Amino acid sequence: MKIAIDCRYIGKSGIGRVCKGIIDNLDYSINQYYLIGDKANLASYSSATIIEDNTEPYSLKGLLCFNKKRINKECDALIIPNFLIPYGIKIPIHAVMHDLIFLDVKETTNGKIDYFIKKTLLKRCVKKAKSVSCVSAFTFNRCEKHFKKYADKCFVNYEGLSDDVIKYAKTHEQLEKTDDIIFVGNVKRHKGIKTLLSAFSDIDNGLKLKIIGEKDGFITGLDLDEKKYENVVFTGRLSNDDLLTEISRAKFLIQPSVYEGFGLPPLEALYLGTKPIISDIEVFKEIYSDLPVSFFKVGDAENLKHKILTESPYMENVRQKINGKYNYALFVQNILSRLESEVGKK
């Protein structure tokens, strides 16, 4: 098969990692792959055909100016690592659905018009795609709820860990632990940062909280008194190696989310030997119940504080268990099996 992949997301946070997880686990000797995106980001994939496209995938231009003529002419199928399907594609499409937060959490859209646009694009995805990977059973169930007519195209396909995390774990086995507590991710409301800061505000035993993300507009947006958070450090964006080092050396990784489609940082922490303390939302219970995490009641700052102060950071090695269920080789295999079936119907 000749398969195109929208790689314009590489360099972005969550979806960029998924995109890289896909292209790092392809067998380039079996199929011919067309990688669409920034040539500098794709330079190391010499076995693929690179189609340069620097348009922003989240923009109107990104939806309309995709190189559809060449892709339709030369390729048998297209993989989109998100729900934004460019217009004009006529070959079979496989999409990846991470979550339906725009439909489930009102605060993530800017009014009725923005909600309508996002719902239209999400519906267009499940309607037009031949198959849709849902990164968790929770996301699959939300697709059934919102788009029941097209739910038969959807299936659960767990994402995995990037090659960077796996390689780092193999070469950094004995890093000294600190007393730092870390949070990794963006600072949008559904991430539950306000609960984390509230839990941490009167902890005075020398623990430091590192929020690995941008500070600008965050403290002000939550109207918090910075004097209460002298032991809180906003690191800004870190290099990949620095990020993995912070995760590996931390006492705990905290993920206080009120909504996720999967929630990858706790899995990365487990692989790197750091215990996660995470909210007891539905998807976290699905992904992490059989792994050595500590759950706290979502939105309950006192419960989270108690966990931070009393939980043991000790954790057994669970890499083999993670690899058996959450890995991109299996994720890619499931996508290609679906595409082979769909291309065969053409």
ABEGO torsion letter per residue (X at the ends): XBBBBBAAABGBBAAAAAAAAAAAABBAAABBBBBBEBAAAAAABAABBBBBBABBAABAAAAAABBAAAAAAABABBBBABABBBBGBABBBBBBBABAAAAABAAABBEAAAAAAAAAAAAAAAAABABBBBABAAAAAAAAAABAAAAAABBBBBBBBBAAAAAAAAABAABBBBABBBBBEBABAAAGAAAAAAAAAABAAGBBBBBBEBABGAAAAAGBBAAAAAABBBAEBBBAAAAAAAAAABABBBBABABBAAGAAAAAAAAAGBBBBBBABAAAAAAAAABBBBBBBBGBAAAAAAAAAABBABBBBAAAAAAAABBAAAAAAAAAAAAAAAAAAX
